[in-house]
Amino acid sequence: MCDTCGCGNHKDTKTVDINQSLLKKNEDAAIKNRKHFDEKEILVINLISSPGSRGH
């Protein structure tokens, strides 16, 4: 039986371990941005509103 879903159809399956964050690209961009802002002594404020809110 298939270990993934139990269907019995995937006899030649291979498991690949991925040991990296799903958000790695975002984390790298954030690090680059922080470095840039720190070097330029720029104050950055992240404003987040509620999901579905409008900016009127």
PyMOL Python script that loads the backbone (N, CA, C, O; Angstrom):
from pymol import cmd

cmd.read_pdbstr("""\
ATOM      1  N   MET A   1       0.829  -1.184   0.000  1.00  0.00           N
ATOM      2  CA  MET A   1       0.000   0.000   0.000  1.00  0.00           C
ATOM      3  C   MET A   1       0.875   1.250   0.000  1.00  0.00           C
ATOM      4  O   MET A   1       1.969   1.259   0.563  1.00  0.00           O
ATOM      5  N   CYS A   2       0.387   2.272  -0.623  1.00  0.00           N
ATOM      6  CA  CYS A   2       1.103   3.547  -0.683  1.00  0.00           C
ATOM      7  C   CYS A   2       1.157   4.177   0.709  1.00  0.00           C
ATOM      8  O   CYS A   2       0.126   4.319   1.367  1.00  0.00           O
ATOM      9  N   ASP A   3       2.364   4.557   1.162  1.00  0.00           N
ATOM     10  CA  ASP A   3       2.518   5.196   2.470  1.00  0.00           C
ATOM     11  C   ASP A   3       1.954   6.613   2.491  1.00  0.00           C
ATOM     12  O   ASP A   3       1.623   7.143   3.551  1.00  0.00           O
ATOM     13  N   THR A   4       1.849   7.221   1.312  1.00  0.00           N
ATOM     14  CA  THR A   4       1.374   8.600   1.240  1.00  0.00           C
ATOM     15  C   THR A   4      -0.126   8.696   1.433  1.00  0.00           C
ATOM     16  O   THR A   4      -0.601   9.471   2.262  1.00  0.00           O
ATOM     17  N   CYS A   5      -0.885   7.900   0.660  1.00  0.00           N
ATOM     18  CA  CYS A   5      -2.340   8.035   0.729  1.00  0.00           C
ATOM     19  C   CYS A   5      -3.065   6.709   0.933  1.00  0.00           C
ATOM     20  O   CYS A   5      -4.279   6.709   1.139  1.00  0.00           O
ATOM     21  N   GLY A   6      -2.355   5.574   0.882  1.00  0.00           N
ATOM     22  CA  GLY A   6      -2.977   4.272   1.108  1.00  0.00           C
ATOM     23  C   GLY A   6      -3.667   3.693  -0.111  1.00  0.00           C
ATOM     24  O   GLY A   6      -4.433   2.737   0.016  1.00  0.00           O
ATOM     25  N   CYS A   7      -3.413   4.250  -1.299  1.00  0.00           N
ATOM     26  CA  CYS A   7      -4.129   3.817  -2.498  1.00  0.00           C
ATOM     27  C   CYS A   7      -3.596   2.512  -3.077  1.00  0.00           C
ATOM     28  O   CYS A   7      -4.333   1.803  -3.761  1.00  0.00           O
ATOM     29  N   GLY A   8      -2.357   2.186  -2.824  1.00  0.00           N
ATOM     30  CA  GLY A   8      -1.776   0.966  -3.371  1.00  0.00           C
ATOM     31  C   GLY A   8      -1.236   1.127  -4.787  1.00  0.00           C
ATOM     32  O   GLY A   8      -0.750   0.154  -5.365  1.00  0.00           O
ATOM     33  N   ASN A   9      -1.305   2.327  -5.362  1.00  0.00           N
ATOM     34  CA  ASN A   9      -0.875   2.555  -6.750  1.00  0.00           C
ATOM     35  C   ASN A   9       0.543   3.093  -6.883  1.00  0.00           C
ATOM     36  O   ASN A   9       1.115   3.025  -7.971  1.00  0.00           O
ATOM     37  N   HIS A  10       1.112   3.607  -5.850  1.00  0.00           N
ATOM     38  CA  HIS A  10       2.420   4.250  -5.939  1.00  0.00           C
ATOM     39  C   HIS A  10       3.505   3.311  -5.441  1.00  0.00           C
ATOM     40  O   HIS A  10       3.987   3.462  -4.318  1.00  0.00           O
ATOM     41  N   LYS A  11       3.891   2.357  -6.251  1.00  0.00           N
ATOM     42  CA  LYS A  11       4.887   1.366  -5.834  1.00  0.00           C
ATOM     43  C   LYS A  11       6.308   1.895  -5.944  1.00  0.00           C
ATOM     44  O   LYS A  11       7.187   1.468  -5.195  1.00  0.00           O
ATOM     45  N   ASP A  12       6.543   2.817  -6.866  1.00  0.00           N
ATOM     46  CA  ASP A  12       7.887   3.344  -7.082  1.00  0.00           C
ATOM     47  C   ASP A  12       8.011   4.758  -6.536  1.00  0.00           C
ATOM     48  O   ASP A  12       8.517   5.644  -7.224  1.00  0.00           O
ATOM     49  N   THR A  13       7.560   4.977  -5.322  1.00  0.00           N
ATOM     50  CA  THR A  13       7.643   6.313  -4.741  1.00  0.00           C
ATOM     51  C   THR A  13       8.982   6.519  -4.054  1.00  0.00           C
ATOM     52  O   THR A  13       9.643   5.564  -3.647  1.00  0.00           O
ATOM     53  N   LYS A  14       9.365   7.766  -3.932  1.00  0.00           N
ATOM     54  CA  LYS A  14      10.604   8.133  -3.265  1.00  0.00           C
ATOM     55  C   LYS A  14      10.306   9.300  -2.341  1.00  0.00           C
ATOM     56  O   LYS A  14       9.612  10.240  -2.728  1.00  0.00           O
ATOM     57  N   THR A  15      10.817   9.247  -1.140  1.00  0.00           N
ATOM     58  CA  THR A  15      10.652  10.338  -0.185  1.00  0.00           C
ATOM     59  C   THR A  15      11.867  11.240  -0.265  1.00  0.00           C
ATOM     60  O   THR A  15      13.004  10.769  -0.227  1.00  0.00           O
ATOM     61  N   VAL A  16      11.627  12.539  -0.377  1.00  0.00           N
ATOM     62  CA  VAL A  16      12.697  13.521  -0.432  1.00  0.00           C
ATOM     63  C   VAL A  16      12.533  14.444   0.770  1.00  0.00           C
ATOM     64  O   VAL A  16      11.495  15.087   0.923  1.00  0.00           O
ATOM     65  N   ASP A  17      13.542  14.511   1.611  1.00  0.00           N
ATOM     66  CA  ASP A  17      13.508  15.395   2.770  1.00  0.00           C
ATOM     67  C   ASP A  17      13.929  16.794   2.355  1.00  0.00           C
ATOM     68  O   ASP A  17      14.958  16.982   1.706  1.00  0.00           O
ATOM     69  N   ILE A  18      13.132  17.759   2.733  1.00  0.00           N
ATOM     70  CA  ILE A  18      13.456  19.161   2.464  1.00  0.00           C
ATOM     71  C   ILE A  18      13.609  19.835   3.817  1.00  0.00           C
ATOM     72  O   ILE A  18      12.634  20.046   4.538  1.00  0.00           O
ATOM     73  N   ASN A  19      14.830  20.164   4.142  1.00  0.00           N
ATOM     74  CA  ASN A  19      15.114  20.747   5.451  1.00  0.00           C
ATOM     75  C   ASN A  19      15.389  22.236   5.327  1.00  0.00           C
ATOM     76  O   ASN A  19      16.451  22.722   5.714  1.00  0.00           O
ATOM     77  N   GLN A  20      14.414  22.951   4.780  1.00  0.00           N
ATOM     78  CA  GLN A  20      14.559  24.392   4.645  1.00  0.00           C
ATOM     79  C   GLN A  20      13.197  25.015   4.827  1.00  0.00           C
ATOM     80  O   GLN A  20      12.172  24.426   4.482  1.00  0.00           O
ATOM     81  N   SER A  21      13.199  26.184   5.361  1.00  0.00           N
ATOM     82  CA  SER A  21      11.954  26.876   5.653  1.00  0.00           C
ATOM     83  C   SER A  21      11.178  27.163   4.376  1.00  0.00           C
ATOM     84  O   SER A  21      11.758  27.507   3.346  1.00  0.00           O
ATOM     85  N   LEU A  22       9.858  27.018   4.455  1.00  0.00           N
ATOM     86  CA  LEU A  22       9.008  27.356   3.319  1.00  0.00           C
ATOM     87  C   LEU A  22       9.039  28.850   3.040  1.00  0.00           C
ATOM     88  O   LEU A  22       8.734  29.282   1.929  1.00  0.00           O
ATOM     89  N   LEU A  23       9.399  29.625   4.026  1.00  0.00           N
ATOM     90  CA  LEU A  23       9.435  31.074   3.872  1.00  0.00           C
ATOM     91  C   LEU A  23      10.863  31.600   3.716  1.00  0.00           C
ATOM     92  O   LEU A  23      11.121  32.776   3.972  1.00  0.00           O
ATOM     93  N   LYS A  24      11.782  30.743   3.301  1.00  0.00           N
ATOM     94  CA  LYS A  24      13.197  31.105   3.187  1.00  0.00           C
ATOM     95  C   LYS A  24      13.403  32.342   2.319  1.00  0.00           C
ATOM     96  O   LYS A  24      14.188  33.220   2.676  1.00  0.00           O
ATOM     97  N   LYS A  25      12.720  32.421   1.202  1.00  0.00           N
ATOM     98  CA  LYS A  25      12.871  33.556   0.292  1.00  0.00           C
ATOM     99  C   LYS A  25      12.442  34.857   0.981  1.00  0.00           C
ATOM    100  O   LYS A  25      13.103  35.887   0.847  1.00  0.00           O
ATOM    101  N   ASN A  26      11.328  34.796   1.719  1.00  0.00           N
ATOM    102  CA  ASN A  26      10.856  35.973   2.451  1.00  0.00           C
ATOM    103  C   ASN A  26      11.824  36.356   3.562  1.00  0.00           C
ATOM    104  O   ASN A  26      12.093  37.538   3.777  1.00  0.00           O
ATOM    105  N   GLU A  27      12.346  35.357   4.267  1.00  0.00           N
ATOM    106  CA  GLU A  27      13.298  35.621   5.348  1.00  0.00           C
ATOM    107  C   GLU A  27      14.555  36.302   4.801  1.00  0.00           C
ATOM    108  O   GLU A  27      15.066  37.243   5.408  1.00  0.00           O
ATOM    109  N   ASP A  28      15.050  35.827   3.661  1.00  0.00           N
ATOM    110  CA  ASP A  28      16.234  36.415   3.043  1.00  0.00           C
ATOM    111  C   ASP A  28      15.979  37.866   2.644  1.00  0.00           C
ATOM    112  O   ASP A  28      16.837  38.726   2.844  1.00  0.00           O
ATOM    113  N   ALA A  29      14.803  38.141   2.080  1.00  0.00           N
ATOM    114  CA  ALA A  29      14.454  39.511   1.681  1.00  0.00           C
ATOM    115  C   ALA A  29      14.352  40.414   2.906  1.00  0.00           C
ATOM    116  O   ALA A  29      14.788  41.565   2.865  1.00  0.00           O
ATOM    117  N   ALA A  30      13.782  39.905   3.993  1.00  0.00           N
ATOM    118  CA  ALA A  30      13.643  40.692   5.217  1.00  0.00           C
ATOM    119  C   ALA A  30      15.011  41.043   5.793  1.00  0.00           C
ATOM    120  O   ALA A  30      15.224  42.168   6.247  1.00  0.00           O
ATOM    121  N   ILE A  31      15.930  40.098   5.777  1.00  0.00           N
ATOM    122  CA  ILE A  31      17.287  40.345   6.279  1.00  0.00           C
ATOM    123  C   ILE A  31      17.961  41.435   5.445  1.00  0.00           C
ATOM    124  O   ILE A  31      18.593  42.342   5.987  1.00  0.00           O
ATOM    125  N   LYS A  32      17.820  41.336   4.132  1.00  0.00           N
ATOM    126  CA  LYS A  32      18.418  42.335   3.229  1.00  0.00           C
ATOM    127  C   LYS A  32      17.813  43.717   3.485  1.00  0.00           C
ATOM    128  O   LYS A  32      18.530  44.716   3.534  1.00  0.00           O
ATOM    129  N   ASN A  33      16.487  43.766   3.647  1.00  0.00           N
ATOM    130  CA  ASN A  33      15.827  45.048   3.904  1.00  0.00           C
ATOM    131  C   ASN A  33      16.277  45.646   5.227  1.00  0.00           C
ATOM    132  O   ASN A  33      16.579  46.838   5.299  1.00  0.00           O
ATOM    133  N   ARG A  34      16.324  44.816   6.294  1.00  0.00           N
ATOM    134  CA  ARG A  34      16.749  45.309   7.602  1.00  0.00           C
ATOM    135  C   ARG A  34      18.158  45.892   7.540  1.00  0.00           C
ATOM    136  O   ARG A  34      18.431  46.945   8.117  1.00  0.00           O
ATOM    137  N   LYS A  35      19.041  45.200   6.838  1.00  0.00           N
ATOM    138  CA  LYS A  35      20.425  45.675   6.709  1.00  0.00           C
ATOM    139  C   LYS A  35      20.456  47.025   5.999  1.00  0.00           C
ATOM    140  O   LYS A  35      21.147  47.946   6.434  1.00  0.00           O
ATOM    141  N   HIS A  36      19.707  47.138   4.910  1.00  0.00           N
ATOM    142  CA  HIS A  36      19.659  48.387   4.146  1.00  0.00           C
ATOM    143  C   HIS A  36      19.144  49.538   5.018  1.00  0.00           C
ATOM    144  O   HIS A  36      19.746  50.611   5.056  1.00  0.00           O
ATOM    145  N   PHE A  37      18.028  49.307   5.715  1.00  0.00           N
ATOM    146  CA  PHE A  37      17.443  50.352   6.550  1.00  0.00           C
ATOM    147  C   PHE A  37      18.369  50.725   7.706  1.00  0.00           C
ATOM    148  O   PHE A  37      18.485  51.902   8.047  1.00  0.00           O
ATOM    149  N   ASP A  38      19.022  49.746   8.305  1.00  0.00           N
ATOM    150  CA  ASP A  38      19.959  50.016   9.393  1.00  0.00           C
ATOM    151  C   ASP A  38      21.136  50.859   8.907  1.00  0.00           C
ATOM    152  O   ASP A  38      21.546  51.807   9.577  1.00  0.00           O
ATOM    153  N   GLU A  39      21.680  50.509   7.734  1.00  0.00           N
ATOM    154  CA  GLU A  39      22.817  51.253   7.186  1.00  0.00           C
ATOM    155  C   GLU A  39      22.448  52.708   6.891  1.00  0.00           C
ATOM    156  O   GLU A  39      23.269  53.606   7.075  1.00  0.00           O
ATOM    157  N   LYS A  40      21.236  52.938   6.442  1.00  0.00           N
ATOM    158  CA  LYS A  40      20.772  54.286   6.089  1.00  0.00           C
ATOM    159  C   LYS A  40      20.112  54.997   7.264  1.00  0.00           C
ATOM    160  O   LYS A  40      19.656  56.133   7.137  1.00  0.00           O
ATOM    161  N   GLU A  41      20.065  54.304   8.430  1.00  0.00           N
ATOM    162  CA  GLU A  41      19.425  54.832   9.630  1.00  0.00           C
ATOM    163  C   GLU A  41      17.990  55.282   9.341  1.00  0.00           C
ATOM    164  O   GLU A  41      17.583  56.381   9.716  1.00  0.00           O
ATOM    165  N   ILE A  42      17.244  54.422   8.675  1.00  0.00           N
ATOM    166  CA  ILE A  42      15.851  54.684   8.318  1.00  0.00           C
ATOM    167  C   ILE A  42      14.951  53.949   9.298  1.00  0.00           C
ATOM    168  O   ILE A  42      15.100  52.746   9.513  1.00  0.00           O
ATOM    169  N   LEU A  43      14.008  54.690   9.897  1.00  0.00           N
ATOM    170  CA  LEU A  43      13.023  54.086  10.776  1.00  0.00           C
ATOM    171  C   LEU A  43      11.915  53.498   9.906  1.00  0.00           C
ATOM    172  O   LEU A  43      11.327  54.198   9.083  1.00  0.00           O
ATOM    173  N   VAL A  44      11.639  52.224  10.091  1.00  0.00           N
ATOM    174  CA  VAL A  44      10.612  51.540   9.307  1.00  0.00           C
ATOM    175  C   VAL A  44       9.539  51.052  10.269  1.00  0.00           C
ATOM    176  O   VAL A  44       9.834  50.417  11.281  1.00  0.00           O
ATOM    177  N   ILE A  45       8.291  51.359   9.936  1.00  0.00           N
ATOM    178  CA  ILE A  45       7.162  50.924  10.751  1.00  0.00           C
ATOM    179  C   ILE A  45       6.261  50.063   9.879  1.00  0.00           C
ATOM    180  O   ILE A  45       5.841  50.486   8.802  1.00  0.00           O
ATOM    181  N   ASN A  46       5.967  48.865  10.342  1.00  0.00           N
ATOM    182  CA  ASN A  46       5.128  47.932   9.608  1.00  0.00           C
ATOM    183  C   ASN A  46       3.706  48.036  10.158  1.00  0.00           C
ATOM    184  O   ASN A  46       3.447  47.631  11.292  1.00  0.00           O
ATOM    185  N   LEU A  47       2.792  48.572   9.365  1.00  0.00           N
ATOM    186  CA  LEU A  47       1.400  48.709   9.774  1.00  0.00           C
ATOM    187  C   LEU A  47       0.583  47.599   9.134  1.00  0.00           C
ATOM    188  O   LEU A  47       0.561  47.451   7.912  1.00  0.00           O
ATOM    189  N   ILE A  48      -0.084  46.825   9.972  1.00  0.00           N
ATOM    190  CA  ILE A  48      -0.882  45.714   9.478  1.00  0.00           C
ATOM    191  C   ILE A  48      -2.311  45.908   9.969  1.00  0.00           C
ATOM    192  O   ILE A  48      -2.543  46.129  11.158  1.00  0.00           O
ATOM    193  N   SER A  49      -3.268  45.824   9.048  1.00  0.00           N
ATOM    194  CA  SER A  49      -4.677  45.949   9.435  1.00  0.00           C
ATOM    195  C   SER A  49      -5.323  44.571   9.468  1.00  0.00           C
ATOM    196  O   SER A  49      -4.716  43.577   9.071  1.00  0.00           O
ATOM    197  N   SER A  50      -6.526  44.526   9.933  1.00  0.00           N
ATOM    198  CA  SER A  50      -7.264  43.273   9.996  1.00  0.00           C
ATOM    199  C   SER A  50      -7.565  42.758   8.592  1.00  0.00           C
ATOM    200  O   SER A  50      -7.789  43.564   7.689  1.00  0.00           O
ATOM    201  N   PRO A  51      -7.577  41.442   8.379  1.00  0.00           N
ATOM    202  CA  PRO A  51      -7.936  40.905   7.070  1.00  0.00           C
ATOM    203  C   PRO A  51      -9.329  41.376   6.660  1.00  0.00           C
ATOM    204  O   PRO A  51     -10.277  41.314   7.443  1.00  0.00           O
ATOM    205  N   GLY A  52      -9.433  41.840   5.443  1.00  0.00           N
ATOM    206  CA  GLY A  52     -10.722  42.301   4.914  1.00  0.00           C
ATOM    207  C   GLY A  52     -11.046  43.734   5.241  1.00  0.00           C
ATOM    208  O   GLY A  52     -12.079  44.242   4.806  1.00  0.00           O
ATOM    209  N   SER A  53     -10.185  44.413   6.005  1.00  0.00           N
ATOM    210  CA  SER A  53     -10.473  45.815   6.322  1.00  0.00           C
ATOM    211  C   SER A  53     -10.148  46.697   5.122  1.00  0.00           C
ATOM    212  O   SER A  53      -9.345  46.338   4.262  1.00  0.00           O
ATOM    213  N   ARG A  54     -10.776  47.830   5.089  1.00  0.00           N
ATOM    214  CA  ARG A  54     -10.565  48.742   3.979  1.00  0.00           C
ATOM    215  C   ARG A  54      -9.747  49.944   4.450  1.00  0.00           C
ATOM    216  O   ARG A  54      -9.852  50.376   5.598  1.00  0.00           O
ATOM    217  N   GLY A  55      -8.955  50.455   3.565  1.00  0.00           N
ATOM    218  CA  GLY A  55      -8.124  51.618   3.897  1.00  0.00           C
ATOM    219  C   GLY A  55      -8.779  52.923   3.491  1.00  0.00           C
ATOM    220  O   GLY A  55      -8.168  53.712   2.770  1.00  0.00           O
ATOM    221  N   HIS A  56     -10.008  53.177   3.931  1.00  0.00           N
ATOM    222  CA  HIS A  56     -10.701  54.431   3.585  1.00  0.00           C
ATOM    223  C   HIS A  56     -10.326  55.516   4.532  1.00  0.00           C
ATOM    224  O   HIS A  56     -10.806  56.642   4.403  1.00  0.00           O
TER     225      HIS A  56
END
""", "prot")
cmd.dss("prot")
cmd.show_as("cartoon", "prot")
cmd.util.cbc("prot")
cmd.orient("prot")
